[in-house]
Amino acid sequence: MLGGTPRNACLAPFAQSIPDRNEAVEVMKRRASNQAQPAGPPRSKSESSHAGARILFQSSVPMADPRKAVSSNAEGDFFVDSTCIDCDTCRQLAPDTFGDDGEHAFVKQQPRAPDEVRAALRALISCPTGSIGTRGPNDVSRVREDFPLNVVGRVSYLGFTSADSFGGSSYLIEHAAGNWMIDAPKFNRHLVERIEERGGIARIFLTHQDDVADAARYAAWFDAPRMIHRRDRAAQPDAEVVIDGVESVQSGADFTVIPTPGHTAGHMVLHFAPSGGPTCLFSGDHLWWSRTKQRLWASREVCWHDWDEQIASVEKLIPYDIDWILPGHGERRHLGRERTRAELERLVRDMRA
């Protein structure tokens, strides 16, 4: 992350030199795919059959290669290697341990206290490219049980981010009428088992085309329909629920699907407003909390479709009561309703400037 802009900023140099935005994305996907093959311990995978489909699990946690460790790492057990794509996942989970040198994450300070070590291991588990490692033994198998990681109420962060979405965050909402997955992580045996224990998945909401990752595998396993906007449907052409137009759609008492074109033509956000509980906006790449700017933010540099449409899409969120901002990229943050509304108004003014 550079200057408070999430991982899409790493696409900006490519987007400037390659006329077609989709081609720029493909360049970065190839880069991430090539980097996500550490020379350290092999990734263990196993096959399973479910609902008539053969599905490949990732069942272990890949770790980085100490021979590729970046020079900026603080001396000690934890390290980041040069396969890192600087997606910001580790800094979200363990900000006291990991920093940003402008090209890679790095260990700025070795974790000491037990809670710091646990946070660093959560980052190791969640790294999309297996770019974090330890030089000695670790307790990753026990820390893996932390996921899904509670955020607030019945909302959890799933971890196990995917290089296909450049480390995009995904979430689970546990709900009496059926659980929702918001965007998708890697298809991982541990997550499948934990989600099954919590009642499975009734619906997969996809904010936009960039962050679908392994949605199709989760959909097949849990027989869960995927929801995506028609203008981004090319990313999941067989999605079962397709949203059209720009009008908000109520989906049960607690969920509102809000089309927010701008970042992509078919971008959507999800407003979750459980009775008597905190409200959450799952904002995808539409907006996020900037750690460096300490404010709600969106960036024209990573707007792939239309900036004016994105401004209008931010403005349409102002009337909603929002306690939590839960983005695909960037910092998760509790602001409370009054502050969120003020931050949205301020953001719209600055976007128009």
N, C-alpha and C positions, 0 to 999 in steps of 0.2 A: 504494500500500500504506500502510495506517495501522496503527501499533502492532504491526507484525509479522504482520498478517492479510492474506492474499492478495486478489486482485481481487474475490472474492465479497463482500468487505466493502462494495464500492461498491453492492451490491444491498441491503444492510441497510436503508437508509432507505426504499427502495421496498417491501421486504418488510413493513415495519412499517405502511405506509399502505395497501397493497393486500392484501386478505385472501388471495388465491390466489398461491402462490409462483410458479407458471408464468406468471401475468400479470406478476409483478415481473420475471421473466427476460425476457419479451417487451418490456417497457418499456425495459430496458437494451439489448436487442438493437437496438431501433429507434434508441436514442440512439447506439450504436456505429456503426450503419449510416449514420446521418445525419452523424456526425462523420468518418467514414472517406472523405470526398470532398474532399480538399484542393484549393484553388484554384490550386495550383502545377502542375508538369508533369503531363500526363495519364498514366494508367496504360496501358501498352501491353499489348495482349492479342492472342493469335492462336488460331486454331482448328486442331484436329487431329482426325484420325479414328483410333480405335484400337479393335480388337475390336468393330467395328461400331457404336461409340458416338462421337458428336461431343462433344469435350471442349474447353472453353475454358481456355487457359493464361493465367496472368499471367506475362509474360516480362520485365518490367522492375521496378525498385524505385521505388515512389512516394516522393516527398519532401514535406516540410512547406512551408508558405507563410510566408515571412518577415514578411508583413504581419500574420500572426496570432501571431507569436512572443509567448510569455508574458513578462511583465515581470521575472520572477525569474531569467531566464537571465543567466549571466555574459557579459560582452561578449566577442565573438569570433566565430569561424566557425561553430561548431556551435550549434544552437538547437532548442528544442521549441516547437511551436505549440499553440494552445488546443483542437485536436481531440483531444489526448491523453486517454485514458480511465484513466490511472494504473494500468496493469496490472502494472507492476513488471518487465517484460521488459528494459528498458534498464538498470535498476539491477543486475539479475542478470549482465548481460554486461559492463557498464562501470561498476562501482560508484564508481570514482574520479571519473568525469565527471558522472554523473547523480544528482540528489537528488529529494526528494519534498516539495512545498510544501503537501500536504494535499488538493489537488484535481488537480494535474497533476504529471508529472515536469518537471524543469527541468535546465539545464546549470549545475551548481554550480561547476565548474572546467573551463576549456577544456583538452582533452588536448594535451600537449606532446610527450612521447616517442613514437617510432614505434609502440610496442606499445599505448600509450594511444589513439592515433588509430585504430589497427586495431580495438581493442575498441569504440570509439565507432561506427565504421562497421558493425561487426557488429550493434550495437544498432539502427542506422538501418535496416539490411536486415531485421531481425526485427520491427520495430515493427508491430503489427497494423493501425494506423490511418494509417500514413504520416505520423506526427506529428513526426518528427525530420528535420532538414535541415541543409545547410551553405550558407553564403552565397557560397562560391566553389566551384571545381571540386573533385572528390574522386575517390578511387580505389576507388569502391564496386564496380565491375565485377571488379576483381582480388580484393578482399576477399570477394566473394560465393563465390569458389572455396573458402573455408574451410568451407563447409557441404556436407554434414553435419559438425558440429564435434565432434571426439572428446571424450568425457567420461572413460571408463575402458575399457580392453580393447577389445572390439568393440562398445561402446555409444557412440552419438553423439546429440547434440542436433541437431534438424533446423532450428531457427530458423523464419523466415518464418511467424510466428504469425498467427492469424486473429482478426479482430474478432468472428466468430461464437462463438468460445470465450473472448473477452476476453483474448487473449494467452496462452492456455494453452500450456504446453510439450509438445512431442511428441518422440519418440525413435525411433531405429533400432537394432535389435540384429542384427548380422550373425552368422549361425549356419550351420553346415555342413548342417543339415537344412532350411534355409530361413529367410530373414530375417523379422523381426517389426517392424512399425510399432506404436508405442504412442501412442494418440490420433493426431490428424491435424493437420497445418498447412494453410496455404493450398495450393491446387493450383498448383504453380509449375514452369515448364519446367526451370529449372536443377536443382531437386531431383529431378524425374523422371529427368533424364539421369544425375545422379550416383548415384541409387539403382539405375538400370539397370546402371551400371558395376559396382556392388557385388553384383549378382546378383538385383535385383528385390525384391519383397515376396511372401512366402508366406502371411502372416497379418496382419491388422490387429486389435489388441486395443484395445477401447474401455473405458476405466475407468468412464465413466458418461455420462449423457445430455448434460451441459453442454459436453463437450469433443470432440465428434465432428467439428466443422468440415467439411473437405472429404473425409472418409473415403470417401464414396460414389464420388467421382471417382478417388481412388487405387485403390479396389477394382475399379472398372471398367477402369482402365488396366492394372493388373497382374494382373487376374483373381484377386484375393486375397480370400478369405473374411473377413468381419468378425465379430468375436466380441463380444457384448454380453450383459448379464444381461436376462432376460425382463422384469424390473420396470422397466427403463429402455429397453426396446426401442422405445418410441414415437419415440425420437430417430432410430432406424434400423430402420424396420419391416420392411425386406427383408433385414436382416442374416442371414448364412448360418449362423452358429454361435451358438446361444442357450444360455446357462447358466441353470440353475434351482437354486433352493434356496440353502443357506448353507454347504454342504460344499465343501472345497477340491477342485480337479480337477487332476490331473497331466496335463500335455500334453507328452509326450516326457520325456527324462531330465533336462532342465535347467529346465523351466518349470512353475510351479505357479500356477494361477488361484485366487485367494482372494476369495470374496464378502465384502464389508465394508459391509453396509447401515448407513446412518446419515446421511451427507451427502445422499445420495439413497437411495431404496429399493433400487435395483439397482446400487449402487456396487461395484466390484471393484478389487483391486490385483493386480499380477503380480510374483511372486518369481522372479528369474532367478539360477540357481546353476550356472554352468558349472564343469566339473571342473577343479580346480586354480586357479580364478580368483576374483576378488572377486565377491561376491554383491550383487545390486541389488534394491531394492524400488521398483517404479514405483507410486507411491502416489496418483496422481490428486489429488483434493481431500480425501482422507481425513485426511492429516496432512502436515506439511512442516517444514523447518527455518526458524525465525524469525530473521531478521537482527537485529532489534531486541532480542528477548528472549534470543538466543543459546542456544536450546534447541529441542527437538522440540516441535511445537505443533499444536493443533487448536482450533477456535473454535465455541462454541455459537451465536454470532451468525450463522454461515454454515452451520449445519446445517439442511438443508431438509426432512429427513424425520423422524428420531427420534434425540435425543441419547443416550438409554440404549442404543439399538442401536449407535450409533457407539462408545460406550465399550466395549461388548462386542467390537466389531469391532477396536478397537485392541488390546485385551487378547489376542485370539487370535493376534496377530502376535508376541508375546513369545517363543515357542519357536523361531522361525525365526532362522537365521543371516543377518544383514543387515550388509553393509559400507557400502553407499551408499543414501541416500534420494534418489529422483529423482521429485519431485512434478510435478503439472500446473501448480500455482501455488505460489509460494514458492521458497525457496532450495534448490538442490541441495547436498548435503553428504556427504562421506565421514566416517564416525564410527568405523568398525570394529565388530566384532560385539559385544564386551562393552559398549562405550559405548552402542550402539544399544539393546541390551536394557535397560540401566539407564535410558536416556531414555524408552523405552516404559513401563517400570514407573512412572517418575515422572509421565509424562503421564496414565496411567490414574488414579493417585491424585489428581492435580489436577482431572481431569475429573469425578471423583466428589464432590469437595469442594463 
